[in-house]
Amino acid sequence: MTPVGTHTAEAPRRRVSRPALSIIWMGLLATGLLTGCQSDGPGPGNLTLQASEPALPAMERIALTASKCWFRSGNRNFKPYRLAMELNSLTGRPRILLVPRNKPEDRPLAVIEAEGDPATIKAYGALLFSPTGNLMVADIRDWTKGSTTCNSAT
């Protein structure tokens, strides 16, 4: 007699086919390689800050400093992008856009805009979720406080 709760017959083992194992290993390898390629990790994402001045003067300073620090300096992190300034906005929200260098008509990859007095500065877009977003956010925080220095790595 077999004690209660024990099994006398073994459950059949499921076999995983070789192609399925190959796919699983390839997926794990690809995940490891992609993780290894991310040097600074993902970016911080969207940002909202409070400035001490009205929207237009704040965005003029941010736009001029972004142009100087990110583009005219030759910063390699921003080579794939182009800066488009929309400071004379009828909506009262001056903004700058970062668009693909070779396709400026495409959807912006990042938008930095201001509204109000004192201004609320907002930065959003896919680029802010990338490692370059870490550099952008650090600079935008400083520039919102009135700085015009270039802190991002070249």
Phi and psi restraints in degrees (value plus and minus 20) as a CYANA .aco file:
   2 THR   PHI    -113.3   -73.3
   2 THR   PSI     113.3   153.3
   3 PRO   PHI     -81.1   -41.1
   3 PRO   PSI     132.0   172.0
   4 VAL   PHI     -85.3   -45.3
   4 VAL   PSI     118.6   158.6
   5 GLY   PHI      71.6   111.6
   5 GLY   PSI     -22.3    17.7
   6 THR   PHI    -129.6   -89.6
   6 THR   PSI     133.0   173.0
   7 HIS   PHI    -128.2   -88.2
   7 HIS   PSI     119.2   159.2
   8 THR   PHI    -112.4   -72.4
   8 THR   PSI     -50.0   -10.0
   9 ALA   PHI    -124.0   -84.0
   9 ALA   PSI     120.0   160.0
  10 GLU   PHI     -98.3   -58.3
  10 GLU   PSI     124.3   164.3
  11 ALA   PHI     -90.4   -50.4
  11 ALA   PSI     123.4   163.4
  12 PRO   PHI     -85.6   -45.6
  12 PRO   PSI     119.9   159.9
  13 ARG   PHI    -106.8   -66.8
  13 ARG   PSI     118.2   158.2
  14 ARG   PHI    -105.9   -65.9
  14 ARG   PSI     114.5   154.5
  15 ARG   PHI    -122.1   -82.1
  15 ARG   PSI     115.6   155.6
  16 VAL   PHI    -116.3   -76.3
  16 VAL   PSI     109.4   149.4
  17 SER   PHI     -87.7   -47.7
  17 SER   PSI     136.8   176.8
  18 ARG   PHI     -80.1   -40.1
  18 ARG   PSI     -63.4   -23.4
  19 PRO   PHI     -80.8   -40.8
  19 PRO   PSI     -58.1   -18.1
  20 ALA   PHI     -85.6   -45.6
  20 ALA   PSI     -61.6   -21.6
  21 LEU   PHI     -83.2   -43.2
  21 LEU   PSI     -59.1   -19.1
  22 SER   PHI     -82.3   -42.3
  22 SER   PSI     -62.7   -22.7
  23 ILE   PHI     -84.3   -44.3
  23 ILE   PSI     -62.3   -22.3
  24 ILE   PHI     -82.0   -42.0
  24 ILE   PSI     -66.0   -26.0
  25 TRP   PHI     -85.1   -45.1
  25 TRP   PSI     -59.4   -19.4
  26 MET   PHI     -84.2   -44.2
  26 MET   PSI     -59.8   -19.8
  27 GLY   PHI     -83.0   -43.0
  27 GLY   PSI     -64.1   -24.1
  28 LEU   PHI     -84.9   -44.9
  28 LEU   PSI     -60.6   -20.6
  29 LEU   PHI     -84.6   -44.6
  29 LEU   PSI     -64.7   -24.7
  30 ALA   PHI     -82.5   -42.5
  30 ALA   PSI     -61.7   -21.7
  31 THR   PHI     -81.6   -41.6
  31 THR   PSI     -62.8   -22.8
  32 GLY   PHI     -84.4   -44.4
  32 GLY   PSI     -61.2   -21.2
  33 LEU   PHI     -87.1   -47.1
  33 LEU   PSI     -62.7   -22.7
  34 LEU   PHI     -85.4   -45.4
  34 LEU   PSI     -59.3   -19.3
  35 THR   PHI     -84.8   -44.8
  35 THR   PSI     -57.6   -17.6
  36 GLY   PHI     -89.0   -49.0
  36 GLY   PSI     -43.6    -3.6
  37 CYS   PHI    -101.1   -61.1
  37 CYS   PSI     -34.2     5.8
  38 GLN   PHI    -106.6   -66.6
  38 GLN   PSI      86.0   126.0
  39 SER   PHI     -98.3   -58.3
  39 SER   PSI     -66.3   -26.3
  40 ASP   PHI    -125.7   -85.7
  40 ASP   PSI     -15.7    24.3
  41 GLY   PHI      56.6    96.6
  41 GLY   PSI     156.7   196.7
  42 PRO   PHI     -89.2   -49.2
  42 PRO   PSI     139.8   179.8
  43 GLY   PHI     -94.9   -54.9
  43 GLY   PSI     153.1   193.1
  44 PRO   PHI     -96.6   -56.6
  44 PRO   PSI     -38.5     1.5
  45 GLY   PHI      72.1   112.1
  45 GLY   PSI    -183.5  -143.5
  46 ASN   PHI     -82.0   -42.0
  46 ASN   PSI     135.1   175.1
  47 LEU   PHI    -159.3  -119.3
  47 LEU   PSI     119.4   159.4
  48 THR   PHI    -153.2  -113.2
  48 THR   PSI     107.2   147.2
  49 LEU   PHI    -152.9  -112.9
  49 LEU   PSI     139.6   179.6
  50 GLN   PHI    -129.4   -89.4
  50 GLN   PSI     105.2   145.2
  51 ALA   PHI    -116.0   -76.0
  51 ALA   PSI     149.2   189.2
  52 SER   PHI    -122.8   -82.8
  52 SER   PSI     -11.9    28.1
  53 GLU   PHI    -153.7  -113.7
  53 GLU   PSI     150.6   190.6
  54 PRO   PHI     -84.2   -44.2
  54 PRO   PSI     145.1   185.1
  55 ALA   PHI     -79.1   -39.1
  55 ALA   PSI     -69.1   -29.1
  56 LEU   PHI     -84.5   -44.5
  56 LEU   PSI     -69.9   -29.9
  57 PRO   PHI     -81.5   -41.5
  57 PRO   PSI     -56.2   -16.2
  58 ALA   PHI     -84.5   -44.5
  58 ALA   PSI     -65.4   -25.4
  59 MET   PHI     -92.6   -52.6
  59 MET   PSI     -50.9   -10.9
  60 GLU   PHI     -81.4   -41.4
  60 GLU   PSI     -66.4   -26.4
  61 ARG   PHI     -84.0   -44.0
  61 ARG   PSI     -65.6   -25.6
  62 ILE   PHI     -82.8   -42.8
  62 ILE   PSI     -63.1   -23.1
  63 ALA   PHI     -84.3   -44.3
  63 ALA   PSI     -66.9   -26.9
  64 LEU   PHI     -85.3   -45.3
  64 LEU   PSI     -59.3   -19.3
  65 THR   PHI     -91.8   -51.8
  65 THR   PSI     -58.7   -18.7
  66 ALA   PHI     -82.3   -42.3
  66 ALA   PSI     -63.0   -23.0
  67 SER   PHI     -80.0   -40.0
  67 SER   PSI     -65.8   -25.8
  68 LYS   PHI     -86.7   -46.7
  68 LYS   PSI     -67.8   -27.8
  69 CYS   PHI    -103.3   -63.3
  69 CYS   PSI     -55.7   -15.7
  70 TRP   PHI    -114.3   -74.3
  70 TRP   PSI     -52.8   -12.8
  71 PHE   PHI    -133.3   -93.3
  71 PHE   PSI     -75.4   -35.4
  72 ARG   PHI     -87.9   -47.9
  72 ARG   PSI     -42.9    -2.9
  73 SER   PHI     -95.4   -55.4
  73 SER   PSI     -34.6     5.4
  74 GLY   PHI      61.6   101.6
  74 GLY   PSI       0.2    40.2
  75 ASN   PHI     -74.8   -34.8
  75 ASN   PSI      98.2   138.2
  76 ARG   PHI     -83.3   -43.3
  76 ARG   PSI     -44.9    -4.9
  77 ASN   PHI     -87.7   -47.7
  77 ASN   PSI     -42.2    -2.2
  78 PHE   PHI    -130.7   -90.7
  78 PHE   PSI     -14.9    25.1
  79 LYS   PHI     -77.1   -37.1
  79 LYS   PSI     -57.2   -17.2
  80 PRO   PHI     -95.1   -55.1
  80 PRO   PSI     -20.1    19.9
  81 TYR   PHI    -142.2  -102.2
  81 TYR   PSI     146.0   186.0
  82 ARG   PHI    -151.7  -111.7
  82 ARG   PSI     126.5   166.5
  83 LEU   PHI    -116.6   -76.6
  83 LEU   PSI     108.1   148.1
  84 ALA   PHI    -139.5   -99.5
  84 ALA   PSI      99.0   139.0
  85 MET   PHI    -116.9   -76.9
  85 MET   PSI     112.6   152.6
  86 GLU   PHI    -149.0  -109.0
  86 GLU   PSI      48.4    88.4
  87 LEU   PHI    -104.4   -64.4
  87 LEU   PSI     -47.4    -7.4
  88 ASN   PHI    -111.7   -71.7
  88 ASN   PSI      49.1    89.1
  89 SER   PHI    -111.7   -71.7
  89 SER   PSI     112.8   152.8
  90 LEU   PHI     -94.2   -54.2
  90 LEU   PSI     -36.5     3.5
  91 THR   PHI    -103.5   -63.5
  91 THR   PSI     -28.0    12.0
  92 GLY   PHI      61.1   101.1
  92 GLY   PSI      -5.8    34.2
  93 ARG   PHI    -144.5  -104.5
  93 ARG   PSI      62.1   102.1
  94 PRO   PHI     -82.2   -42.2
  94 PRO   PSI     125.9   165.9
  95 ARG   PHI    -172.6  -132.6
  95 ARG   PSI     142.8   182.8
  96 ILE   PHI    -145.7  -105.7
  96 ILE   PSI     127.9   167.9
  97 LEU   PHI    -141.9  -101.9
  97 LEU   PSI     122.4   162.4
  98 LEU   PHI    -126.9   -86.9
  98 LEU   PSI      98.5   138.5
  99 VAL   PHI    -141.5  -101.5
  99 VAL   PSI     141.4   181.4
 100 PRO   PHI     -79.8   -39.8
 100 PRO   PSI     114.8   154.8
 101 ARG   PHI     -76.2   -36.2
 101 ARG   PSI     -64.1   -24.1
 102 ASN   PHI    -110.0   -70.0
 102 ASN   PSI     -25.3    14.7
 103 LYS   PHI    -159.8  -119.8
 103 LYS   PSI      48.0    88.0
 104 PRO   PHI     -84.4   -44.4
 104 PRO   PSI     -36.0     4.0
 105 GLU   PHI    -101.4   -61.4
 105 GLU   PSI     -30.6     9.4
 106 ASP   PHI     -88.9   -48.9
 106 ASP   PSI     149.1   189.1
 107 ARG   PHI     -79.8   -39.8
 107 ARG   PSI     117.9   157.9
 108 PRO   PHI     -80.6   -40.6
 108 PRO   PSI     122.4   162.4
 109 LEU   PHI    -108.5   -68.5
 109 LEU   PSI     -40.4    -0.4
 110 ALA   PHI    -172.5  -132.5
 110 ALA   PSI     123.4   163.4
 111 VAL   PHI    -148.7  -108.7
 111 VAL   PSI     112.6   152.6
 112 ILE   PHI    -143.1  -103.1
 112 ILE   PSI     101.0   141.0
 113 GLU   PHI    -158.4  -118.4
 113 GLU   PSI     139.3   179.3
 114 ALA   PHI    -151.4  -111.4
 114 ALA   PSI     132.4   172.4
 115 GLU   PHI    -173.0  -133.0
 115 GLU   PSI     117.8   157.8
 116 GLY   PHI      75.5   115.5
 116 GLY   PSI     158.4   198.4
 117 ASP   PHI    -163.1  -123.1
 117 ASP   PSI      84.4   124.4
 118 PRO   PHI     -88.9   -48.9
 118 PRO   PSI     135.1   175.1
 119 ALA   PHI     -94.4   -54.4
 119 ALA   PSI     121.9   161.9
 120 THR   PHI    -120.5   -80.5
 120 THR   PSI     100.7   140.7
 121 ILE   PHI    -117.4   -77.4
 121 ILE   PSI     108.3   148.3
 122 LYS   PHI    -143.2  -103.2
 122 LYS   PSI     117.4   157.4
 123 ALA   PHI    -147.8  -107.8
 123 ALA   PSI     110.3   150.3
 124 TYR   PHI    -173.5  -133.5
 124 TYR   PSI     143.5   183.5
 125 GLY   PHI     109.2   149.2
 125 GLY   PSI     146.2   186.2
 126 ALA   PHI     -79.1   -39.1
 126 ALA   PSI     -55.0   -15.0
 127 LEU   PHI     -83.1   -43.1
 127 LEU   PSI     -47.5    -7.5
 128 LEU   PHI     -92.8   -52.8
 128 LEU   PSI     -32.0     8.0
 129 PHE   PHI    -118.1   -78.1
 129 PHE   PSI     -10.5    29.5
 130 SER   PHI    -128.1   -88.1
 130 SER   PSI     150.2   190.2
 131 PRO   PHI     -77.0   -37.0
 131 PRO   PSI     -52.4   -12.4
 132 THR   PHI     -83.4   -43.4
 132 THR   PSI     -47.7    -7.7
 133 GLY   PHI     -80.0   -40.0
 133 GLY   PSI     -52.2   -12.2
 134 ASN   PHI     -81.8   -41.8
 134 ASN   PSI     -62.8   -22.8
 135 LEU   PHI     -86.1   -46.1
 135 LEU   PSI     -63.9   -23.9
 136 MET   PHI     -80.2   -40.2
 136 MET   PSI     -68.5   -28.5
 137 VAL   PHI     -83.2   -43.2
 137 VAL   PSI     -60.9   -20.9
 138 ALA   PHI     -80.5   -40.5
 138 ALA   PSI     -64.6   -24.6
 139 ASP   PHI     -87.6   -47.6
 139 ASP   PSI     -66.1   -26.1
 140 ILE   PHI     -80.7   -40.7
 140 ILE   PSI     -58.9   -18.9
 141 ARG   PHI     -79.1   -39.1
 141 ARG   PSI     -66.5   -26.5
 142 ASP   PHI     -85.7   -45.7
 142 ASP   PSI     -64.5   -24.5
 143 TRP   PHI     -87.7   -47.7
 143 TRP   PSI     -51.0   -11.0
 144 THR   PHI     -86.2   -46.2
 144 THR   PSI     -48.9    -8.9
 145 LYS   PHI    -103.3   -63.3
 145 LYS   PSI     -21.9    18.1
 146 GLY   PHI      90.4   130.4
 146 GLY   PSI     -25.5    14.5
 147 SER   PHI     -91.9   -51.9
 147 SER   PSI     133.2   173.2
 148 THR   PHI    -147.9  -107.9
 148 THR   PSI       2.5    42.5
 149 THR   PHI    -108.2   -68.2
 149 THR   PSI     136.8   176.8
 150 CYS   PHI    -120.4   -80.4
 150 CYS   PSI      91.1   131.1
 151 ASN   PHI    -126.3   -86.3
 151 ASN   PSI     -41.6    -1.6
 152 SER   PHI     -88.8   -48.8
 152 SER   PSI     128.0   168.0
 153 ALA   PHI     -86.0   -46.0
 153 ALA   PSI     125.4   165.4
